Amino acid sequence: MAMPPIYLDGLATTPVDPQVLAAMLPYFSDRPGNASNSAHAYGWEAAAAVEVARQYLAAAINADPSAIIFTSGATEADNLALKGVAEAYYSHGRHIITVQTEHSAVLAPCRYLESVGFRVTYLGVNPQGHIDLEALEEAFAADTILVSVMAANNEIGVIHPLAEIGRRCRDRNVLFHCDAAQALGKVPLDVQQMHIDLMSLTAHKLYGPKGIGALYLRRDRPRVQLAPQLHGGEQEQGWRSGTLATPLIVGFGEAVRLAQSRFTADMAHLRHLKQHLWQGLSALGEVYVNGDLEQGLPNCLNISIGGVDGSALLRALYPHVALSSGSACSSAKATPSHVLLALGRSPQLARATLRFGLLRTTTLEEINQVIGYVTECVQHLRQ
């Protein structure tokens, strides 16, 4: 029987950890209560489980549990943050600042807001993917209401200086939103120290279930206003209507708890694997790192390889390795990654890209096998 390919697409999604699955299972069957139903013990039990998960998420980012709003994922959280703030602060200003390399869950709402009268400034990045803080300074206007910058890029893994961005926003009374979908559990996050007013989170990048996320919404100093985007019930303090997905929320909380408990060991393991992978692949020649090896996620290595066709390389690798060339949300598109183009990569080189998303279960033996597979495929294609 053929061995399954080595899974290295952990930036697209991760498998559910067995402990997370075990925590979730009872709430699919034996504990069926609706967390919003206070009429009987089943509802009380579900509500208590939701609050425990809320506390785990809040502790991970140094927030008050009441500031956590559960959503269906980071995409909904991003939309709620951007559209909700735009609508709530419409009379205060209509200017938003973001970055060219943001996830489409931020860029698409920004384009929508432009269509209804808002102005959006899209900051560029340098060849390593970093924003220019002086360019951010120059972008602020009298009517700027929101800055949205992701914690860590989903394609190249670059980590942005959140505390410095947050300080500059706070000095100007401008709200700061951060998409931290890729960063949670891999980068220290502190919404107080980083002056973050809204933060989008998701479970499935963290060995939790798909279909559940959260938005942190600052409740004091300043108290952030938000216009709900879903109407119907009064769940989540009225910010996000809809029956709470108790099993998924429990899984999210357990995934965050596990990630926090093993953070130091996991990050050291991933950094070691990433460095070993890069050393092995760089020996091929004409291999270019997209991003910053030092200021990047420990589980992300994004490279472009000269002299090969990117789609042919992925097809050649698939029987042995499962990975992608970029964002899972854009993988079906024929156009090159907007992130790599923003770095200055040529369209041809941007297409010849591999994005490695390492898992905490990935072994050194698997990395050595992957180096061998990639080397063999690249040499064959170059010939």
Salt bridges, closest charged atoms under 4 A:
ASP9 OD1 - ARG355 NH2 3.63
ASP17 OD2 - ARG360 NH2 2.94
GLU45 OE2 - ARG31 NE 3.52
GLU51 OE1 - ARG54 NE 3.07
GLU76 OE2 - ARG240 NE 2.70
ASP78 OD1 - HIS177 NE2 3.40
GLU134 OE2 - ARG168 NH1 3.69
GLU137 OE2 - ARG168 NH1 2.81
GLU137 OE1 - ARG172 NH2 2.23
ASP143 OD1 - ARG119 NH2 2.65
GLU164 OE2 - ARG167 NH2 2.64
GLU164 OE2 - ARG168 NE 2.78
ASP171 OD2 - ARG167 NH1 2.96
ASP197 OD1 - ARG170 NH2 3.05
ASP197 OD1 - ARG218 NE 3.10
ASP220 OD2 - ARG221 NH1 3.59
GLU236 OE2 - ARG54 NH1 2.87
GLU254 OE2 - ARG257 NH2 2.82
ASP266 OD2 - ARG262 NE 2.85
ASP266 OD2 - ARG360 NH1 3.75
ASP292 OD2 - HIS130 NE2 2.84
